[in-house]
């Protein structure tokens, strides 16, 4: 006796995970140039300090908000030339994946989708502030997630002993 499932390929029998973008938006945007207009008349050799963060919130019904934060501080010595912070957010529908895969999806796939939008927002606001483009190099969110996972694992092991 044959069933319908026996005639289908194995891949078709397995539930497939789905990741969909519901909305992408700027949640927060801040720009400060505390020493303008004086800095526009100076020859500068500034240093760039970049920080990234990722936060997630479960919204129910397989929906999750992911917020990618990028903070760029440009300094000349101890003097801030400009500071920009962008919180680029997205609402993602994630279904059909094993529960243990959800943190990795939220920590890698979603920030990868948000990054181009955040990068563009940073560049745009810096140019509108009167400074040269700030083009942020691509980020390996998989490596960052792996590092954070390893750090948490080591911290858990240290507290267990």
N, C-alpha and C positions, 0 to 999 in steps of 0.2 A: 504494500500500500504506500503510495507516494503522497507527500504533502506539498503545498505550494512553496514552502521555504526551501525544500530540497532542490528545487529547480533554479533558485536564485544564486548568484555568486555570493561567496562568503562576505564580501565587503557590503553587499546590499542588506544582509541579514543583521549586521551590527549597527547599533544606533550611531549616527554621525553627530559629532559636536558642531554647534553653530555659534559663531561670534559675529554679531551685527552691531553696527554703529547706529544709534538712535538720534544722537545730537552731539555736536562739538561746539564749544563756546569758550570765550574768555571769562573766567570767574573773577579774576582780579588782575589789575595791571597798575604798576607804579613806576614812575620815573623821577629821579632827582638829579639835578646838576647844580649842587650847592655853590660852586665857585664860578658860575657863568655870570657875566660875559667875559670876565678876566681870562679864563682858560683859553678862549678863542684867539687870544693875541700871543700866546706862549708856544714855544717849541716844546712838545711833550714827547716823552718816551714812557708811556704808562704801562702798568702791569694789570693783567686781567685775572680776576678770581671768579671761578664759576662754581655754583653749587646746584645740585639737582635733588629733588625729593619727589616722592610718589605717595599719594594717599588714596584709599578706596573706601567707599561706603556702599553697603548693600541697600538697594531701594525696594526689594521685593519683586516677585514675578520674574525672576531671572535677570533683573536689571541691576546694574552696578554703575555708580559714578566713580570715575578715576580722575584724579587731579594731578597733573604733572607740573611741578614748580621748578622754575629756573630763575636763579638769582645771579646776576652778573654785576660785579663791582670792579670799576676801573679806577686805579689810583696812580698818582705820581707821588712816590714816597709815601708819606702818611696822609696826604691830602686826597680826598675823593674827587675825581673828575666827574663821574656819574655812576649812578646805581639804578639798575632796572630789575624789576621782579615781575614775572608773568606766571599766573596760575591758569594753565590751559586745561580745560576739563572736557570730559565726554561722558555720555551715558551709553553704556554698552549692554546689549542683550546677549547673555551667555547661557547656552543650554546644551544638554546632551553630552557634556564632558564628565568624567569621573570627578567627584568632589575634591579629591586630593590634587587634581590638576588646576583647580580654580586659582589658588594663590599665584602660581607661575604665569597663568594667562593674564591676570590682573597686573602682575609686576613686570611683564615683558611685552606681550602682544599689544596690550592697550596703550602703554606709553610709547611704543614704536609708532602707533597710528597718530598719537597726539603730537609727537615731537616736531614734525614739519610745520604744524600750525604755530606751536610755541616759538620755534626758531624764527619764523616769519614775523611774529608779533614783536619779538625782541629787536630784530633788525629794523623794523619799521619805526618803532618808538625811538630808537637811538638816532636814526637819521632825522626824524622830526625834531629831535632835541638839538640838532645842529652838528652832530658828530659823524665821522665816517662809519660806514656799515660795520656791524658786528655780526660776522657769519660764524655761527657755532658749528663745529665739526660734528658729524654723526656720532651718536652715542650707542654703545653696545649694552643695551638694557639686559640682555641675557647674562652677560658677565657680571654686571652690577647686582642682578638678582642672585646669582650664584655666590658672590662674595658675601652678600647680606645673609643668605641662607646659612653659609658656613659660619659666619660670625655668631648668629643666633644659636646654632647647634653647639658651638664651643662654649658659649655662655651658659646654655642649659646643662652641659656636661660638667662645667665648673661648679655650678650651684648644686648639682646632684651629689657631688663628692664631699 
